Every structure is written in structure tokens, then in C-alpha cells.
Amino acid sequence: MIPTPKYLSREGAAAYVTAQGIAVSERTLTDLAYRGRGPKFAHVRGRAVYTVEWLMAWIETEMARPVRRRRSSTSRPQPRDAA
């Protein structure tokens, strides 16, 4: 087994999280960082870096988040016909 480096690039972080069973892309991590909803990260020479601990903490937080139910299209009120 190859040892995991202390700091992972965004690409490496996406691969690590995906290997944990949660498919996430580099682009998704970028979008989540922009929205303030992704894992903790630091900037080193203008590049985002992550630690395994920060990624695992984020995964645990995401797993604990309740799932929002979406209303199905059949549960919406139907418009009345104009008479």
C-alpha cells in the first residue's frame, strides 16, 4: 500500500474521497470551496491543499446531514381549468 502524503492537491483530495466511497470530482471540490460547503483546505503558493483528517471530518459531517425530501411531481397541486 502506498502511503498517503500529508497534504493532498485538489485532484488528490477528489481521488481520496472517491476511494472512500463518495464520488466527488476536482470541479465539485472547487465549487464547494467557493460556496463554503466543502472540506477545510489551505492555500499553499496559490493552490488548495487538503489533509486526510480534514477530508474525513468533512465526509463524517456530510454523512450526518439529513437528506432533504423532494416533492414528487404528482404531489404538486394541479391547476384548475378556467371555466
ROROGU-335913 format. One record per atom (N, C-alpha, C, CB): residue number from 1; x, z, y. Coordinates in nm, 4 decimals, m for minus. Glycine has a CB too. Layout:
N
<r><resi>NUM</resi><x>X</x><z>Z</z><y>Y</y></r>
...
END
This chain:
83
<r><resi>1</resi><x>0.0840</x><z>0.0000</z><y>m0.1179</y></r>
<r><resi>1</resi><x>0.0000</x><z>0.0000</z><y>0.0000</y></r>
<r><resi>1</resi><x>0.0885</x><z>0.0000</z><y>0.1243</y></r>
<r><resi>1</resi><x>m0.0956</x><z>0.1217</z><y>m0.0002</y></r>
<r><resi>2</resi><x>0.0544</x><z>m0.0858</z><y>0.2191</y></r>
<r><resi>2</resi><x>0.1315</x><z>m0.0979</z><y>0.3428</y></r>
<r><resi>2</resi><x>0.0888</x><z>0.0131</z><y>0.4386</y></r>
<r><resi>2</resi><x>0.1117</x><z>m0.2386</z><y>0.4081</y></r>
<r><resi>3</resi><x>0.1854</x><z>0.0887</z><y>0.4937</y></r>
<r><resi>3</resi><x>0.1479</x><z>0.1951</z><y>0.5867</y></r>
<r><resi>3</resi><x>0.0859</x><z>0.1377</z><y>0.7141</y></r>
<r><resi>3</resi><x>0.2703</x><z>0.2807</z><y>0.6217</y></r>
<r><resi>4</resi><x>m0.0131</x><z>0.2089</z><y>0.7665</y></r>
<r><resi>4</resi><x>m0.0798</x><z>0.1679</z><y>0.8899</y></r>
<r><resi>4</resi><x>0.0057</x><z>0.2125</z><y>1.0078</y></r>
<r><resi>4</resi><x>m0.2241</x><z>0.2278</z><y>0.8992</y></r>
<r><resi>5</resi><x>0.0314</x><z>0.1228</z><y>1.1043</y></r>
<r><resi>5</resi><x>0.1091</x><z>0.1637</z><y>1.2218</y></r>
<r><resi>5</resi><x>0.0321</x><z>0.2666</z><y>1.3043</y></r>
<r><resi>5</resi><x>0.1441</x><z>0.0412</z><y>1.3088</y></r>
<r><resi>6</resi><x>0.1040</x><z>0.3426</z><y>1.3862</y></r>
<r><resi>6</resi><x>0.0385</x><z>0.4449</z><y>1.4689</y></r>
<r><resi>6</resi><x>m0.0579</x><z>0.3830</z><y>1.5680</y></r>
<r><resi>6</resi><x>0.1424</x><z>0.5279</z><y>1.5432</y></r>
<r><resi>7</resi><x>m0.0207</x><z>0.2707</z><y>1.6264</y></r>
<r><resi>7</resi><x>m0.1071</x><z>0.2032</z><y>1.7235</y></r>
<r><resi>7</resi><x>m0.1424</x><z>0.0646</z><y>1.6726</y></r>
<r><resi>7</resi><x>m0.0385</x><z>0.1940</z><y>1.8621</y></r>
<r><resi>8</resi><x>m0.2690</x><z>0.0309</z><y>1.6867</y></r>
<r><resi>8</resi><x>m0.3177</x><z>m0.0994</z><y>1.6425</y></r>
<r><resi>8</resi><x>m0.3608</x><z>m0.1818</z><y>1.7627</y></r>
<r><resi>8</resi><x>m0.4346</x><z>m0.0836</z><y>1.5431</y></r>
<r><resi>9</resi><x>m0.3316</x><z>m0.3095</z><y>1.7595</y></r>
<r><resi>9</resi><x>m0.3826</x><z>m0.4006</z><y>1.8614</y></r>
<r><resi>9</resi><x>m0.5337</x><z>m0.4130</z><y>1.8417</y></r>
<r><resi>9</resi><x>m0.3120</x><z>m0.5414</z><y>1.8534</y></r>
<r><resi>10</resi><x>m0.5990</x><z>m0.4806</z><y>1.9332</y></r>
<r><resi>10</resi><x>m0.7435</x><z>m0.5001</z><y>1.9174</y></r>
<r><resi>10</resi><x>m0.7718</x><z>m0.5805</z><y>1.7908</y></r>
<r><resi>10</resi><x>m0.8034</x><z>m0.5717</z><y>2.0414</y></r>
<r><resi>11</resi><x>m0.6883</x><z>m0.6788</z><y>1.7630</y></r>
<r><resi>11</resi><x>m0.7044</x><z>m0.7578</z><y>1.6403</y></r>
<r><resi>11</resi><x>m0.6860</x><z>m0.6700</z><y>1.5165</y></r>
<r><resi>11</resi><x>m0.6038</x><z>m0.8750</z><y>1.6377</y></r>
<r><resi>12</resi><x>m0.5839</x><z>m0.5857</z><y>1.5190</y></r>
<r><resi>12</resi><x>m0.5590</x><z>m0.4938</z><y>1.4077</y></r>
<r><resi>12</resi><x>m0.6694</x><z>m0.3910</z><y>1.3927</y></r>
<r><resi>12</resi><x>m0.4267</x><z>m0.4234</z><y>1.4266</y></r>
<r><resi>13</resi><x>m0.7225</x><z>m0.3449</z><y>1.5053</y></r>
<r><resi>13</resi><x>m0.8316</x><z>m0.2478</z><y>1.5023</y></r>
<r><resi>13</resi><x>m0.9568</x><z>m0.3094</z><y>1.4401</y></r>
<r><resi>13</resi><x>m0.8621</x><z>m0.1967</z><y>1.6441</y></r>
<r><resi>14</resi><x>m0.9856</x><z>m0.4345</z><y>1.4761</y></r>
<r><resi>14</resi><x>m1.1012</x><z>m0.5032</z><y>1.4182</y></r>
<r><resi>14</resi><x>m1.0841</x><z>m0.5176</z><y>1.2675</y></r>
<r><resi>14</resi><x>m1.1208</x><z>m0.6418</z><y>1.4834</y></r>
<r><resi>15</resi><x>m0.9644</x><z>m0.5527</z><y>1.2233</y></r>
<r><resi>15</resi><x>m0.9375</x><z>m0.5666</z><y>1.0802</y></r>
<r><resi>15</resi><x>m0.9507</x><z>m0.4316</z><y>1.0096</y></r>
<r><resi>15</resi><x>m0.7967</x><z>m0.6253</z><y>1.0571</y></r>
<r><resi>16</resi><x>m0.9020</x><z>m0.3251</z><y>1.0722</y></r>
<r><resi>16</resi><x>m0.9094</x><z>m0.1912</z><y>1.0128</y></r>
<r><resi>16</resi><x>m1.0540</x><z>m0.1468</z><y>0.9976</y></r>
<r><resi>16</resi><x>m0.8319</x><z>m0.0897</z><y>1.0981</y></r>
<r><resi>17</resi><x>m1.1336</x><z>m0.1610</z><y>1.1033</y></r>
<r><resi>17</resi><x>m1.2735</x><z>m0.1187</z><y>1.0981</y></r>
<r><resi>17</resi><x>m1.3494</x><z>m0.2016</z><y>0.9946</y></r>
<r><resi>17</resi><x>m1.3399</x><z>m0.1319</z><y>1.2375</y></r>
<r><resi>18</resi><x>m1.3228</x><z>m0.3309</z><y>0.9896</y></r>
<r><resi>18</resi><x>m1.3869</x><z>m0.4174</z><y>0.8905</y></r>
<r><resi>18</resi><x>m1.3491</x><z>m0.3734</z><y>0.7487</y></r>
<r><resi>18</resi><x>m1.3469</x><z>m0.5653</z><y>0.9135</y></r>
<r><resi>19</resi><x>m1.2247</x><z>m0.3347</z><y>0.7285</y></r>
<r><resi>19</resi><x>m1.1806</x><z>m0.2871</z><y>0.5976</y></r>
<r><resi>19</resi><x>m1.2502</x><z>m0.1570</z><y>0.5580</y></r>
<r><resi>19</resi><x>m1.0297</x><z>m0.2671</z><y>0.5973</y></r>
<r><resi>20</resi><x>m1.3005</x><z>m0.0831</z><y>0.6576</y></r>
<r><resi>20</resi><x>m1.3734</x><z>0.0406</z><y>0.6303</y></r>
<r><resi>20</resi><x>m1.5203</x><z>0.0137</z><y>0.5956</y></r>
<r><resi>20</resi><x>m1.3647</x><z>0.1342</z><y>0.7509</y></r>
<r><resi>21</resi><x>m1.5605</x><z>m0.1128</z><y>0.6008</y></r>
<r><resi>21</resi><x>m1.6966</x><z>m0.1489</z><y>0.5614</y></r>
<r><resi>21</resi><x>m1.7899</x><z>m0.1814</z><y>0.6757</y></r>
<r><resi>21</resi><x>m1.7549</x><z>m0.0398</z><y>0.4833</y></r>
<r><resi>22</resi><x>m1.7381</x><z>m0.1831</z><y>0.7986</y></r>
<r><resi>22</resi><x>m1.8201</x><z>m0.2162</z><y>0.9152</y></r>
<r><resi>22</resi><x>m1.7606</x><z>m0.3419</z><y>0.9776</y></r>
<r><resi>22</resi><x>m1.8255</x><z>m0.0967</z><y>1.0191</y></r>
<r><resi>23</resi><x>m1.8278</x><z>m0.4529</z><y>0.9555</y></r>
<r><resi>23</resi><x>m1.7765</x><z>m0.5802</z><y>1.0062</y></r>
<r><resi>23</resi><x>m1.7810</x><z>m0.5817</z><y>1.1585</y></r>
<r><resi>23</resi><x>m1.8575</x><z>m0.6986</z><y>0.9489</y></r>
<r><resi>24</resi><x>m1.6652</x><z>m0.5942</z><y>1.2182</y></r>
<r><resi>24</resi><x>m1.6545</x><z>m0.5998</z><y>1.3642</y></r>
<r><resi>24</resi><x>m1.5419</x><z>m0.6968</z><y>1.3984</y></r>
<r><resi>24</resi><x>m1.6280</x><z>m0.4568</z><y>1.4262</y></r>
<r><resi>25</resi><x>m1.5644</x><z>m0.7747</z><y>1.5016</y></r>
<r><resi>25</resi><x>m1.4633</x><z>m0.8721</z><y>1.5424</y></r>
<r><resi>25</resi><x>m1.3855</x><z>m0.8205</z><y>1.6627</y></r>
<r><resi>25</resi><x>m1.5285</x><z>m1.0076</z><y>1.5751</y></r>
<r><resi>26</resi><x>m1.2761</x><z>m0.8881</z><y>1.6901</y></r>
<r><resi>26</resi><x>m1.1963</x><z>m0.8566</z><y>1.8089</y></r>
<r><resi>26</resi><x>m1.2822</x><z>m0.8718</z><y>1.9341</y></r>
<r><resi>26</resi><x>m1.0712</x><z>m0.9482</z><y>1.8174</y></r>
<r><resi>27</resi><x>m1.3630</x><z>m0.9767</z><y>1.9382</y></r>
<r><resi>27</resi><x>m1.4502</x><z>m1.0030</z><y>2.0530</y></r>
<r><resi>27</resi><x>m1.5534</x><z>m0.8910</z><y>2.0707</y></r>
<r><resi>27</resi><x>m1.5215</x><z>m1.1385</z><y>2.0360</y></r>
<r><resi>28</resi><x>m1.6068</x><z>m0.8415</z><y>1.9592</y></r>
<r><resi>28</resi><x>m1.7030</x><z>m0.7314</z><y>1.9663</y></r>
<r><resi>28</resi><x>m1.6383</x><z>m0.6072</z><y>2.0244</y></r>
<r><resi>28</resi><x>m1.7605</x><z>m0.7008</z><y>1.8276</y></r>
<r><resi>29</resi><x>m1.5160</x><z>m0.5769</z><y>1.9828</y></r>
<r><resi>29</resi><x>m1.4458</x><z>m0.4610</z><y>2.0391</y></r>
<r><resi>29</resi><x>m1.4226</x><z>m0.4792</z><y>2.1889</y></r>
<r><resi>29</resi><x>m1.3113</x><z>m0.4390</z><y>1.9670</y></r>
<r><resi>30</resi><x>m1.3920</x><z>m0.6012</z><y>2.2303</y></r>
<r><resi>30</resi><x>m1.3735</x><z>m0.6293</z><y>2.3729</y></r>
<r><resi>30</resi><x>m1.5035</x><z>m0.6045</z><y>2.4487</y></r>
<r><resi>30</resi><x>m1.3259</x><z>m0.7748</z><y>2.3943</y></r>
<r><resi>31</resi><x>m1.6142</x><z>m0.6563</z><y>2.3960</y></r>
<r><resi>31</resi><x>m1.7446</x><z>m0.6371</z><y>2.4609</y></r>
<r><resi>31</resi><x>m1.7840</x><z>m0.4901</z><y>2.4653</y></r>
<r><resi>31</resi><x>m1.8524</x><z>m0.7173</z><y>2.3879</y></r>
<r><resi>32</resi><x>m1.7620</x><z>m0.4190</z><y>2.3551</y></r>
<r><resi>32</resi><x>m1.7959</x><z>m0.2766</z><y>2.3514</y></r>
<r><resi>32</resi><x>m1.7107</x><z>m0.1970</z><y>2.4499</y></r>
<r><resi>32</resi><x>m1.7778</x><z>m0.2212</z><y>2.2098</y></r>
<r><resi>33</resi><x>m1.5832</x><z>m0.2326</z><y>2.4623</y></r>
<r><resi>33</resi><x>m1.4958</x><z>m0.1646</z><y>2.5583</y></r>
<r><resi>33</resi><x>m1.5463</x><z>m0.1869</z><y>2.7007</y></r>
<r><resi>33</resi><x>m1.3498</x><z>m0.2146</z><y>2.5444</y></r>
<r><resi>34</resi><x>m1.5880</x><z>m0.3098</z><y>2.7294</y></r>
<r><resi>34</resi><x>m1.6397</x><z>m0.3430</z><y>2.8619</y></r>
<r><resi>34</resi><x>m1.7646</x><z>m0.2613</z><y>2.8935</y></r>
<r><resi>34</resi><x>m1.6708</x><z>m0.4930</z><y>2.8712</y></r>
<r><resi>35</resi><x>m1.8487</x><z>m0.2405</z><y>2.7942</y></r>
<r><resi>35</resi><x>m1.9743</x><z>m0.1657</z><y>2.8122</y></r>
<r><resi>35</resi><x>m1.9553</x><z>m0.0149</z><y>2.8004</y></r>
<r><resi>35</resi><x>m2.0769</x><z>m0.2113</z><y>2.7103</y></r>
<r><resi>36</resi><x>m1.8357</x><z>0.0292</z><y>2.7597</y></r>
<r><resi>36</resi><x>m1.8100</x><z>0.1720</z><y>2.7451</y></r>
<r><resi>36</resi><x>m1.8705</x><z>0.2311</z><y>2.6191</y></r>
<r><resi>36</resi><x>m1.8625</x><z>0.2452</z><y>2.8641</y></r>
<r><resi>37</resi><x>m1.8953</x><z>0.1480</z><y>2.5173</y></r>
<r><resi>37</resi><x>m1.9597</x><z>0.1955</z><y>2.3952</y></r>
<r><resi>37</resi><x>m1.8706</x><z>0.1856</z><y>2.2722</y></r>
<r><resi>37</resi><x>m2.0855</x><z>0.1185</z><y>2.3714</y></r>
<r><resi>38</resi><x>m1.7508</x><z>0.1365</z><y>2.2875</y></r>
<r><resi>38</resi><x>m1.6619</x><z>0.1174</z><y>2.1739</y></r>
<r><resi>38</resi><x>m1.5736</x><z>0.2376</z><y>2.1492</y></r>
<r><resi>38</resi><x>m1.5770</x><z>m0.0041</z><y>2.1949</y></r>
<r><resi>39</resi><x>m1.4810</x><z>0.2228</z><y>2.0580</y></r>
<r><resi>39</resi><x>m1.3875</x><z>0.3316</z><y>2.0300</y></r>
<r><resi>39</resi><x>m1.2920</x><z>0.3550</z><y>2.1467</y></r>
<r><resi>39</resi><x>m1.3082</x><z>0.3017</z><y>1.9031</y></r>
<r><resi>40</resi><x>m1.2416</x><z>0.4758</z><y>2.1531</y></r>
<r><resi>40</resi><x>m1.1429</x><z>0.5110</z><y>2.2547</y></r>
<r><resi>40</resi><x>m1.0208</x><z>0.4199</z><y>2.2375</y></r>
<r><resi>40</resi><x>m1.1025</x><z>0.6625</z><y>2.2442</y></r>
<r><resi>41</resi><x>m0.9615</x><z>0.3809</z><y>2.3494</y></r>
<r><resi>41</resi><x>m0.8402</x><z>0.2980</z><y>2.3443</y></r>
<r><resi>41</resi><x>m0.7557</x><z>0.3282</z><y>2.4666</y></r>
<r><resi>41</resi><x>m0.8752</x><z>0.1457</z><y>2.3373</y></r>
<r><resi>42</resi><x>m0.6331</x><z>0.2823</z><y>2.4627</y></r>
<r><resi>42</resi><x>m0.5415</x><z>0.2985</z><y>2.5749</y></r>
<r><resi>42</resi><x>m0.4850</x><z>0.1612</z><y>2.6088</y></r>
<r><resi>42</resi><x>m0.4271</x><z>0.4008</z><y>2.5417</y></r>
<r><resi>43</resi><x>m0.4381</x><z>0.1476</z><y>2.7311</y></r>
<r><resi>43</resi><x>m0.3714</x><z>0.0241</z><y>2.7709</y></r>
<r><resi>43</resi><x>m0.2205</x><z>0.0468</z><y>2.7685</y></r>
<r><resi>43</resi><x>m0.4187</x><z>m0.0225</z><y>2.9123</y></r>
<r><resi>44</resi><x>m0.1504</x><z>m0.0403</z><y>2.7007</y></r>
<r><resi>44</resi><x>m0.0043</x><z>m0.0381</z><y>2.6980</y></r>
<r><resi>44</resi><x>0.0415</x><z>m0.1780</z><y>2.7362</y></r>
<r><resi>44</resi><x>0.0520</x><z>0.0054</z><y>2.5561</y></r>
<r><resi>45</resi><x>0.1080</x><z>m0.1850</z><y>2.8507</y></r>
<r><resi>45</resi><x>0.1527</x><z>m0.3143</z><y>2.9041</y></r>
<r><resi>45</resi><x>0.0390</x><z>m0.4153</z><y>2.9129</y></r>
<r><resi>45</resi><x>0.2644</x><z>m0.3708</z><y>2.8176</y></r>
<r><resi>46</resi><x>m0.0766</x><z>m0.3666</z><y>2.9562</y></r>
<r><resi>46</resi><x>m0.1908</x><z>m0.4541</z><y>2.9781</y></r>
<r><resi>46</resi><x>m0.2694</x><z>m0.4920</z><y>2.8539</y></r>
<r><resi>46</resi><x>m0.1450</x><z>m0.5762</z><y>3.0429</y></r>
<r><resi>47</resi><x>m0.2350</x><z>m0.4333</z><y>2.7403</y></r>
<r><resi>47</resi><x>m0.3057</x><z>m0.4646</z><y>2.6147</y></r>
<r><resi>47</resi><x>m0.3722</x><z>m0.3395</z><y>2.5611</y></r>
<r><resi>47</resi><x>m0.2084</x><z>m0.5235</z><y>2.5086</y></r>
<r><resi>48</resi><x>m0.4895</x><z>m0.3574</z><y>2.5033</y></r>
<r><resi>48</resi><x>m0.5612</x><z>m0.2449</z><y>2.4440</y></r>
<r><resi>48</resi><x>m0.4969</x><z>m0.2068</z><y>2.3115</y></r>
<r><resi>48</resi><x>m0.7105</x><z>m0.2793</z><y>2.4238</y></r>
<r><resi>49</resi><x>m0.4775</x><z>m0.0770</z><y>2.2912</y></r>
<r><resi>49</resi><x>m0.4274</x><z>m0.0265</z><y>2.1630</y></r>
<r><resi>49</resi><x>m0.5175</x><z>0.0876</z><y>2.1173</y></r>
<r><resi>49</resi><x>m0.2784</x><z>0.0212</z><y>2.1747</y></r>
<r><resi>50</resi><x>m0.5303</x><z>0.0998</z><y>1.9858</y></r>
<r><resi>50</resi><x>m0.6161</x><z>0.1993</z><y>1.9231</y></r>
<r><resi>50</resi><x>m0.5354</x><z>0.2790</z><y>1.8224</y></r>
<r><resi>50</resi><x>m0.7378</x><z>0.1330</z><y>1.8553</y></r>
<r><resi>51</resi><x>m0.5770</x><z>0.4011</z><y>1.7959</y></r>
<r><resi>51</resi><x>m0.5208</x><z>0.4773</z><y>1.6846</y></r>
<r><resi>51</resi><x>m0.6259</x><z>0.4824</z><y>1.5742</y></r>
<r><resi>51</resi><x>m0.4777</x><z>0.6223</z><y>1.7296</y></r>
<r><resi>52</resi><x>m0.5799</x><z>0.5065</z><y>1.4528</y></r>
<r><resi>52</resi><x>m0.6724</x><z>0.5188</z><y>1.3398</y></r>
<r><resi>52</resi><x>m0.7690</x><z>0.6347</z><y>1.3652</y></r>
<r><resi>52</resi><x>m0.5947</x><z>0.5405</z><y>1.2063</y></r>
<r><resi>53</resi><x>m0.7195</x><z>0.7430</z><y>1.4219</y></r>
<r><resi>53</resi><x>m0.8053</x><z>0.8584</z><y>1.4496</y></r>
<r><resi>53</resi><x>m0.9180</x><z>0.8216</z><y>1.5451</y></r>
<r><resi>53</resi><x>m0.7228</x><z>0.9734</z><y>1.5081</y></r>
<r><resi>54</resi><x>m0.8871</x><z>0.7463</z><y>1.6500</y></r>
<r><resi>54</resi><x>m0.9902</x><z>0.7049</z><y>1.7466</y></r>
<r><resi>54</resi><x>m1.0924</x><z>0.6127</z><y>1.6810</y></r>
<r><resi>54</resi><x>m0.9258</x><z>0.6344</z><y>1.8677</y></r>
<r><resi>55</resi><x>m1.0439</x><z>0.5230</z><y>1.5950</y></r>
<r><resi>55</resi><x>m1.1350</x><z>0.4316</z><y>1.5267</y></r>
<r><resi>55</resi><x>m1.2265</x><z>0.5065</z><y>1.4304</y></r>
<r><resi>55</resi><x>m1.0563</x><z>0.3245</z><y>1.4515</y></r>
<r><resi>56</resi><x>m1.1695</x><z>0.5994</z><y>1.3536</y></r>
<r><resi>56</resi><x>m1.2510</x><z>0.6759</z><y>1.2591</y></r>
<r><resi>56</resi><x>m1.3528</x><z>0.7640</z><y>1.3317</y></r>
<r><resi>56</resi><x>m1.1614</x><z>0.7622</z><y>1.1696</y></r>
<r><resi>57</resi><x>m1.3144</x><z>0.8221</z><y>1.4446</y></r>
<r><resi>57</resi><x>m1.4088</x><z>0.9025</z><y>1.5234</y></r>
<r><resi>57</resi><x>m1.5247</x><z>0.8160</z><y>1.5718</y></r>
<r><resi>57</resi><x>m1.3374</x><z>0.9685</z><y>1.6438</y></r>
<r><resi>58</resi><x>m1.4945</x><z>0.6949</z><y>1.6155</y></r>
<r><resi>58</resi><x>m1.5987</x><z>0.6038</z><y>1.6617</y></r>
<r><resi>58</resi><x>m1.6913</x><z>0.5638</z><y>1.5467</y></r>
<r><resi>58</resi><x>m1.5360</x><z>0.4790</z><y>1.7252</y></r>
<r><resi>59</resi><x>m1.6333</x><z>0.5346</z><y>1.4302</y></r>
<r><resi>59</resi><x>m1.7142</x><z>0.4996</z><y>1.3135</y></r>
<r><resi>59</resi><x>m1.8096</x><z>0.6136</z><y>1.2793</y></r>
<r><resi>59</resi><x>m1.6241</x><z>0.4667</z><y>1.1925</y></r>
<r><resi>60</resi><x>m1.7599</x><z>0.7355</z><y>1.2786</y></r>
<r><resi>60</resi><x>m1.8450</x><z>0.8518</z><y>1.2484</y></r>
<r><resi>60</resi><x>m1.9572</x><z>0.8658</z><y>1.3503</y></r>
<r><resi>60</resi><x>m1.7611</x><z>0.9805</z><y>1.2453</y></r>
<r><resi>61</resi><x>m1.9257</x><z>0.8427</z><y>1.4772</y></r>
<r><resi>61</resi><x>m2.0275</x><z>0.8501</z><y>1.5820</y></r>
<r><resi>61</resi><x>m2.1335</x><z>0.7425</z><y>1.5624</y></r>
<r><resi>61</resi><x>m1.9632</x><z>0.8361</z><y>1.7206</y></r>
<r><resi>62</resi><x>m2.0892</x><z>0.6221</z><y>1.5307</y></r>
<r><resi>62</resi><x>m2.1833</x><z>0.5115</z><y>1.5087</y></r>
<r><resi>62</resi><x>m2.2711</x><z>0.5362</z><y>1.3865</y></r>
<r><resi>62</resi><x>m2.1076</x><z>0.3796</z><y>1.4922</y></r>
<r><resi>63</resi><x>m2.2148</x><z>0.5955</z><y>1.2827</y></r>
<r><resi>63</resi><x>m2.2917</x><z>0.6221</z><y>1.1617</y></r>
<r><resi>63</resi><x>m2.3968</x><z>0.7310</z><y>1.1858</y></r>
<r><resi>63</resi><x>m2.1980</x><z>0.6632</z><y>1.0474</y></r>
<r><resi>64</resi><x>m2.3703</x><z>0.8203</z><y>1.2799</y></r>
<r><resi>64</resi><x>m2.4641</x><z>0.9289</z><y>1.3087</y></r>
<r><resi>64</resi><x>m2.5736</x><z>0.8866</z><y>1.4062</y></r>
<r><resi>64</resi><x>m2.3893</x><z>1.0484</z><y>1.3648</y></r>
<r><resi>65</resi><x>m2.5559</x><z>0.7728</z><y>1.4720</y></r>
<r><resi>65</resi><x>m2.6536</x><z>0.7257</z><y>1.5699</y></r>
<r><resi>65</resi><x>m2.7822</x><z>0.6832</z><y>1.4994</y></r>
<r><resi>65</resi><x>m2.5959</x><z>0.6084</z><y>1.6525</y></r>
<r><resi>66</resi><x>m2.8983</x><z>0.7296</z><y>1.5476</y></r>
<r><resi>66</resi><x>m3.0238</x><z>0.6891</z><y>1.4839</y></r>
<r><resi>66</resi><x>m3.0502</x><z>0.5394</z><y>1.5019</y></r>
<r><resi>66</resi><x>m3.1407</x><z>0.7699</z><y>1.5411</y></r>
<r><resi>67</resi><x>m3.1159</x><z>0.4833</z><y>1.4057</y></r>
<r><resi>67</resi><x>m3.1495</x><z>0.3411</z><y>1.4104</y></r>
<r><resi>67</resi><x>m3.2777</x><z>0.3248</z><y>1.4904</y></r>
<r><resi>67</resi><x>m3.1652</x><z>0.2813</z><y>1.2667</y></r>
<r><resi>68</resi><x>m3.2751</x><z>0.2324</z><y>1.5844</y></r>
<r><resi>68</resi><x>m3.3959</x><z>0.2044</z><y>1.6619</y></r>
<r><resi>68</resi><x>m3.4847</x><z>0.1102</z><y>1.5833</y></r>
<r><resi>68</resi><x>m3.3610</x><z>0.1439</z><y>1.8001</y></r>
<r><resi>69</resi><x>m3.6103</x><z>0.1432</z><y>1.5801</y></r>
<r><resi>69</resi><x>m3.7056</x><z>0.0552</z><y>1.5125</y></r>
<r><resi>69</resi><x>m3.7526</x><z>m0.0501</z><y>1.6097</y></r>
<r><resi>69</resi><x>m3.8256</x><z>0.1345</z><y>1.4560</y></r>
<r><resi>70</resi><x>m3.7552</x><z>m0.1704</z><y>1.5640</y></r>
<r><resi>70</resi><x>m3.8109</x><z>m0.2782</z><y>1.6441</y></r>
<r><resi>70</resi><x>m3.9535</x><z>m0.3005</z><y>1.5993</y></r>
<r><resi>70</resi><x>m3.7270</x><z>m0.4084</z><y>1.6315</y></r>
<r><resi>71</resi><x>m4.0376</x><z>m0.3292</z><y>1.6957</y></r>
<r><resi>71</resi><x>m4.1750</x><z>m0.3607</z><y>1.6594</y></r>
<r><resi>71</resi><x>m4.1789</x><z>m0.4993</z><y>1.5977</y></r>
<r><resi>71</resi><x>m4.2688</x><z>m0.3523</z><y>1.7825</y></r>
<r><resi>72</resi><x>m4.2562</x><z>m0.5128</z><y>1.4943</y></r>
<r><resi>72</resi><x>m4.2689</x><z>m0.6449</z><y>1.4345</y></r>
<r><resi>72</resi><x>m4.3604</x><z>m0.7294</z><y>1.5218</y></r>
<r><resi>72</resi><x>m4.3232</x><z>m0.6358</z><y>1.2893</y></r>
<r><resi>73</resi><x>m4.3538</x><z>m0.8588</z><y>1.5047</y></r>
<r><resi>73</resi><x>m4.4352</x><z>m0.9483</z><y>1.5869</y></r>
<r><resi>73</resi><x>m4.5828</x><z>m0.9284</z><y>1.5613</y></r>
<r><resi>73</resi><x>m4.3977</x><z>m1.0929</z><y>1.5611</y></r>
<r><resi>74</resi><x>m4.6190</x><z>m0.8732</z><y>1.4449</y></r>
<r><resi>74</resi><x>m4.7610</x><z>m0.8512</z><y>1.4148</y></r>
<r><resi>74</resi><x>m4.8144</x><z>m0.7245</z><y>1.4792</y></r>
<r><resi>74</resi><x>m4.7825</x><z>m0.8445</z><y>1.2649</y></r>
<r><resi>75</resi><x>m4.7262</x><z>m0.6370</z><y>1.5281</y></r>
<r><resi>75</resi><x>m4.7743</x><z>m0.5125</z><y>1.5879</y></r>
<r><resi>75</resi><x>m4.8016</x><z>m0.5266</z><y>1.7370</y></r>
<r><resi>75</resi><x>m4.6739</x><z>m0.4018</z><y>1.5651</y></r>
<r><resi>76</resi><x>m4.7696</x><z>m0.6424</z><y>1.7936</y></r>
<r><resi>76</resi><x>m4.7980</x><z>m0.6634</z><y>1.9351</y></r>
<r><resi>76</resi><x>m4.9452</x><z>m0.6947</z><y>1.9547</y></r>
<r><resi>76</resi><x>m4.7111</x><z>m0.7766</z><y>1.9921</y></r>
<r><resi>77</resi><x>m5.0023</x><z>m0.6467</z><y>2.0644</y></r>
<r><resi>77</resi><x>m5.1422</x><z>m0.6797</z><y>2.0900</y></r>
<r><resi>77</resi><x>m5.1587</x><z>m0.8310</z><y>2.1074</y></r>
<r><resi>77</resi><x>m5.1935</x><z>m0.6050</z><y>2.2152</y></r>
<r><resi>78</resi><x>m5.2623</x><z>m0.8844</z><y>2.0494</y></r>
<r><resi>78</resi><x>m5.2900</x><z>m1.0265</z><y>2.0588</y></r>
<r><resi>78</resi><x>m5.3659</x><z>m1.0555</z><y>2.1883</y></r>
<r><resi>78</resi><x>m5.3703</x><z>m1.0748</z><y>1.9359</y></r>
<r><resi>79</resi><x>m5.3317</x><z>m1.1640</z><y>2.2581</y></r>
<r><resi>79</resi><x>m5.4039</x><z>m1.1954</z><y>2.3807</y></r>
<r><resi>79</resi><x>m5.5483</x><z>m1.2338</z><y>2.3492</y></r>
<r><resi>79</resi><x>m5.3336</x><z>m1.3089</z><y>2.4570</y></r>
<r><resi>80</resi><x>m5.6376</x><z>m1.1948</z><y>2.4398</y></r>
<r><resi>80</resi><x>m5.7784</x><z>m1.2292</z><y>2.4244</y></r>
<r><resi>80</resi><x>m5.8039</x><z>m1.3691</z><y>2.4745</y></r>
<r><resi>80</resi><x>m5.8671</x><z>m1.1297</z><y>2.4982</y></r>
<r><resi>81</resi><x>m5.8942</x><z>m1.4372</z><y>2.4090</y></r>
<r><resi>81</resi><x>m5.9323</x><z>m1.5687</z><y>2.4549</y></r>
<r><resi>81</resi><x>m6.0177</x><z>m1.5552</z><y>2.5806</y></r>
<r><resi>81</resi><x>m6.0076</x><z>m1.6457</z><y>2.3445</y></r>
<r><resi>82</resi><x>m5.9902</x><z>m1.6393</z><y>2.6782</y></r>
<r><resi>82</resi><x>m6.0699</x><z>m1.6371</z><y>2.8005</y></r>
<r><resi>82</resi><x>m6.2059</x><z>m1.6998</z><y>2.7706</y></r>
<r><resi>82</resi><x>m5.9973</x><z>m1.7127</z><y>2.9170</y></r>
<r><resi>83</resi><x>m6.3117</x><z>m1.6301</z><y>2.8106</y></r>
<r><resi>83</resi><x>m6.4459</x><z>m1.6818</z><y>2.7820</y></r>
<r><resi>83</resi><x>m6.5093</x><z>m1.7412</z><y>2.9040</y></r>
<r><resi>83</resi><x>m6.5345</x><z>m1.5730</z><y>2.7273</y></r>
END
